[in-house]
Amino acid sequence: MRQPIPEDVANKIYDILIEHAGCYDPTKKGREDHTRDSFVHNASEGTWTEFRFGGPLGFGGKVWSNAGRWYVNCYPEDRKALQKKIIAETNAALDKLFEETYGEPPPAW
């Protein structure tokens, strides 16, 4: 069974996606952020397993909640040097947030 994530933590995950992974932030354009609302709602309801955010990771850029971890990845064909760097930095920030919230995450595969 999936575990709900508190709304404040879901918002922090979304902040990490904006800061580290280039996730689109419509609040910078003065528009409502329905994408954030949708992500936070699904995460806090416990129905989130993956969320597509694209950006510099391409159409396959997603954040996952799987096997007790939060992580980002993209399609292999989009994974160049820049994308590898973005993935590593974003996953490190997600691991840090997970550890601050729940303790050490399980090891990556």
Protein Blocks (a to p, Z undefined) as FASTA:
>chain_A
ZZdddfklmmmmmmmmmmmnopacfklnopacfklmmmmmmmmnopafbdceklmnojml
ccddeehiacddddfklmcfklmmmmmmmmmmmmmmmmmmnopcdddZZ
